Structure formats: structure tokens, C-alpha cells
Amino acid sequence: MKTRAAILWQLNAPLVIDEVQIPSLKRGQALIKILYSGVCRAQYNEMTGLKGPDKFLPHLLGHEASGFVADTGQGVTKIKNNDYVCLSWIKGQGLDAFNSKYKLGSRTINAGAVTTFSDYAVVSENRVIKIPKTAPADVAAITGCAVATGCGIIYNTLKAAKNSSVIVFGVGGVGLSVILGAKLRGCPKIIAVDVVDAKLKFAKRLGATHLVNASKSNVLKSINAILPKGADYTVDASGNKTAMENAFAAIKDTGVCVIAGNLSKDEKIELHPFELIKGKRIIGTWGGETLPDCDIPAYLKAYAQGKLPIDRMITHRFDLENINKAFEVLIHGDAGRIVLKMSI
């Protein structure tokens, strides 16, 4: 059996759509018919070698999607054929299976435990989450990374107190999800910081109460005018050195700064250790410390109840053939969340 897939043959080059041979399922794997896939900056970082040389080329990409279970391998018990599911890069319950190797002629095309830029994908059981059939496929697709990470930061990483203040630096998919989570949590002051006015206006539509354009004003002075004592929590989702440093500077002495963005492998941030002695904390996050089998269905339930408007994040839709155009839109900075529609 073959499937269309977007292949990364070399760094800093467009993805190539081609047909690859689907491998036989190993223990702990499932074959998923993909409906929609989210498009995330993490994939662009892979495509451009942000983290350094890529020893797995050529390989497939994509790490959040919705779809149906088409087949299961030995030992898979969490899901069965025809189950409606979400895929996530974040490990959940189930077997942690081997990575997959597709074939294109005599060439081997590598794939991780989850890939989603294809009509069908072989995925590890612990990257598959059963979800309600009432959840729209495009909405479900973006819960596997952006929503899981952003909302997870509020509910799991920070365990944010109600009535606390939150500042989000960088309002792409993860940043917007932090805003949605903070609004759901009941935070009265949610400040969005970015360099693009259109993205800031979009953040306001999703629940930001104050906006700061970092390219037009002094960020810390603007924040101080809103929160003279600093914020309870800040989240950097920008992947920008200055933004990360400002995120740490903007918290109060008892505040917590979460770094969710990615710098290039050669960049580092700077901070003064006395700020730590005063009580400030800076921490990282791994997918919002999400428990996918529990948290993702809960977010979809909140969406169904009208409490978490995930659908408003989606600004662009493309088919698989136009995946490179999707990445052009992503890096241009105009998108909220982009989804790819497969052959349904």
C-alpha cells in the first residue's frame, strides 16, 4: 500500500510530494488515515536546521493531526479500527513503538513515532488519542501540539491561580493557546506582546485584554504601565532572545516565567542571578506537561461547550499539494494556526 507524503530531502529546500510505500505494522503501531494536520513552526525549524545537522534525512514531518484508525499492529489495545483519533507528538498511554521506515524505490524514507504530512501514517500507539466523533476534524487536528502546549502551560505547568495576570510573548499557535487557556482559567489581565499588529488584534479577539507591539514601544515600560508590580506569570512562545529576557524581567518577585519558544542552537539568553535570589523563577515546559489521553478530550469538551473557541485560531487551510505555500504563510507571520486537509 502506498500513500502521498511530503518528504524533506534536504535542509533549506521545499518539501517534495511523492508516493511512498507504507511499511508493515510493528508491535505497538497503528495505521492512521489522516483527515487534517496542523502546521507548526517546529517543522519549519526542522526544515531549516535550526537545531543543527539532520542525520535522519530524508524523512517525513508533522506532529499533530486528526484521523481514523485504519489498522493496528500487535499489542495495540487502546484503539481499534475506525476509532476517531487525534495524533500528538506528546507521549500518552500505550506502547512506545519503533520509528518507521517508508520506501520510495530503493530509497529509505525515515519517520519518527508520529508523522502527519501524508494521507496515511504509521504511528506509535502512545501518540494516538481517542476523541469524541462530534469534534470537528480541523479543530481536533490542532489540539495535539498548539492547544495541548498552550493550555497545558496554564493548567499543568503553572497551575495558574484564578485572578492571576499573564503575559504572552509571541502570539502564534502556542501563544494564542496560552491566551485561550488563561481566559478559560479566569485570568483578568492577559497581555499579548508581538511585533505584528495583525497578530495582536487577532490575540485580542481570542481573549487578550492588553496589547503591546514590541517594535513600536518600550516593552517593559508598556507592561509596567499596566502591571506596576509585574506579572504573576509570563510565557515566551516567540523563540526570540530579547523576548525571552523581557519575559523574565516582566514577572513580579514571586512570579514564574515559562520558556516555550526555541532559539537557534548557538543562541543563549542572559539574566542576572540576583533576580533569582529575589524569588523569581524561570522554567521550561515539555508540551505543557500534557497528559494527552486526559487533557485533549477535556479541551475538546470545553470547545463543545463554547468555553474554549479553538476554531477561531484557524486562519488558513491548504491541501497537501500546497504545503510549501502553507509554510510561506507561516513564516510571513500573518497566520494564527494553519491546517492541511488530506484526501478525505
N, C-alpha and C positions, 0 to 999 in steps of 0.2 A: 504494500500500500504506500502511496506517495502523498505528499502534501505540499502546497505552496508555503514558502517560508522566506523571510527577509534575512539574508546572510551578511555578516560582517567578515569580509575577506581580508581587509587591511585597515589599519588605523587612518583616520582623517580622509576617508573615502566614503561615498554613498553606499547605503545598503543595496544589495542586489536581490531581486525577487527571482526565485528559481524553484523547481520541484526537487524535493529530497525524498529519499527512501526512509520510511519510518521504521525504526528498529523494533525487534520483538521485545515485548514487555518483560522486564526482570522482576524479581521479587520486590514487592513494595511500590511498584509503579502503576500508574493509570494512564490511559489514553483519553485525552480531553478534546472534544470538538469545541473550538474557541468561537465565541459569539462576538465579544468586544474585548479589546485590550487597551489599557491605559498607556499613555506615552509619558515617560518620566525623564527628567534631566539626568538621572543616574545612568540611563542608557546612553545619552549623549556624552556623558563623561567617559563611559567605556569606549565609545566610538572614537573619541579624540585622545585617548590615552592619558587622561588626567591623573590616573593612579600609577602610571608607568608602563613599561613594556607588557604586552599581552601574549603570554605563552600558549594560549588556547586557540589562536586563530587557525583556520576560520571557525566561527561559531555563531550560534543563534542568540537572540536577545529577547528582552521583555520579561516583566516580573509581576504583573497584576492583570487579571482578566476575569471574564465570566464565561461559562460554557456548560456543556453537558458531558457526563461520563460516557464514553463510547466503549471502553473495555477496561478491565482491571487485571493486574498480574497476581501471582501467587502471594498469599499472606495479607492482601488488602481486605480490611474488614470495615473501615469507617464509611466507605462509599460503595455504591453498586451502579450497574449500568443504568443510564437515563437519569441519574440524580442531577439536579441543577446545582451548580457549584460556583464558588469564587476561587481564584488562584492568588496566592501571595508568596512573596519571597521570604516572608517571616515563618519560621518553623512553628507548626502546631502539633496536634496529636497525630499518631500514626507512624508508620515505618519511614525511616530516613534512607531513601534508596540511592543506588548508584547514579552517577551522571550518565546521560545518554549520548550515543554516537550515531548520528544520521549518516547517510551516504548520498553522494552526488557523483555518479560514475565511479571512478576509483578513489575519489577524494573522501576523506572523513570530515564530517561537519560536527564539531563538538557542541554540547549543550549542557547546561547545569541542571540542578534539581528541578528548576522550573524555567520555562521559556514560553513566550506568548505571542510573538510576532509570526504567527502561522495559522493555517486553518485547523490543523490538528497538532497537539503537542503531547509528548511523553513527560509526565510529571511525577515527582515523588509524592507518595500518599500524604506526607505531613505538610505539603504545600497546598492541599486541597481542602476546602471548607464547604460543607453542605449548607445551602441557604434557601430561604422561602421562595417558592416559584412565583410569588407575586412581585418580587423585586425586579424592577426594570433592568435589562441586561447591561445597558450602558452605565447606569448608576452602580450596579454591583461590581462592574469592572474596576472602578477607581477606589473601591474600599480596600483593595489588597495592599496598597502602598500609601498613597497620599492620605486618605482618611484614617487608615489604621495608625499611621505615624503621627499625624497632626492631632487627632482626637486622643490618641494614646498618650501623647505628651501631657495633655491636660489632665486626663483621668488616671493614668498609671504612673508616668514618670514623676510628675509634680504632685499628683493627688491634690490638685488646686482647691483651695478653700473657696467657698462661695463668697461673693462680695470682694474678691481679690482683684488686683489690677494686673493686666497682661500687656506686654509689648511684643509685637511680632516684627522681626526684621526680615524682609523678603516675603512677598505675598504671591508666590507661585502656588503649586498644588498643595504642598505641605503647609506653607504658611496660611493659606486660606482655610485649610482643615483645622489648624490651630484656632483660628478665629471662630469657626463653626463650633468647635468643642468648647471654647471659652464662653460663647454665647449660650450654649446649651447648659453649661455649668452655672450660669447666672452671674458672670463677672460684669460689673457695671462699667468699667473703663477698659476698653480694648483698643490699643493704639497700633495702627499699621504704619510701618516705615518702609519706603521703597523709593526708587528713583524715577518711576514711570507713573505719571498722573492717571492714566487709564487704568492701571492695575490698582492704584489706590482707591479710585472711585468704585471699582469692582469689589474691593475689600469692604468698603462701606456698605454696599448692597448686601454683603453676607454677614454684617454684624459689627464691623469696626466702628467705634464711637469717635475716634480722632484719627487724623491722617497727618503724616509728616513726610514731605518729599526731601530726601537726603541730598538731592542735587541742587536744591533751591534754598535751603536754610541750614542753620547750625542745628544738627540733630539733637544734641544733648541740651542745648538751650531751649529748643522747642518742647522737648519732653519735660524739662524742669518747669516750664510754664503750666503744664497740665498736671504733673505729679511732682511737686516740690521736694518730697522726701524720697522719690524714686519709686520704682515699681516693685510689686511683690514677686513677679515673675517676668523674665524675658526669654524669648526663643529666637535664635538665629536660624533662619531657613534660607539664607541668601547665598551662602558659600563665599562670602566676601570678608576679607581680613578686617577692614575698618569697621564693617557692620558687626562682626563678632566682638571686637574690642568695645564698641559702643554699647552693645547688648550687655556686656558685663558691667560697664560703667553706669548704666541706667538703672540698675537694681538698687533697692534700699539696702541698708547694712544687714538686714536679716533676709534679703532676697536670694532667689535662685535663678541662675542663667543656664539655659539649656542650649547646647550647640547641636544642631541637626544638619547644618549645611556642610558641604565638602570643599576644602581648599585643594589646590594642586599639591602634589607630593612634596614640593620644595618650599612651600609657604608655611609660616608659623605665625601665631598671634602672640602679642605681648600684654602682660598685665603686671601690676605692682602687687607684690605679696602682702603689703600692709592692708590692702583691700580684703584679703582673705582673713587676716588676723582680726579685722573688724567684724567678721561674721558672714561676709558674702560667700556664696558658693557658686561654682561653675561645674556643670556636669554634662556628660554626653547622653546619648539615647540610642538604643538599638530598636528601630521600628516602633518607638513609643512604648516599649516594653509590652507589646501587644500579645495577648493570648488569642490567636485568630479564631479558634473554634467557639470561643465565648464572646469575644468583643465584636467581631464583624457582624454576626447575626443581630447583636444588640444595636449596632449603629443602623443597620437596615430596618430594624423595628422602629427606631426613633424616626427614621426617614418616613416610614409608612404612616406614622402618627403626626407627621407635619412638624416635628420638633428639630429635625436635622436636614435642612434642604440641600442635600448633596448634589442634586441635579443642577442646581444653579451654578455649580463650579464648572460645568462642561461648557466650553465656549466654541470648540471646533471639533468637527467629525471628518474623518478621512477613511477611504478604503485602503486595503493593504498595498495596492499598487502605488499609492501616493504617500507612502510612509516617509520618504525623504522630504517631501513638502511639509509634512507634519512637523518634522524636526526643524525645518527652516522657520516655521511659525513659532515653535517653542523657543528657539534661541533669540528670535527677534524681540521677545518679551511681551507680546500682546495677548498671550493665551492665559486662561485660567487653568483648566485641565483639558487635555486633548485625548480623544478616544479613536481607536481604529475599529472599523466594522469589517468583520471577515465575511466569507461566503456563507450565508445562513439559508 
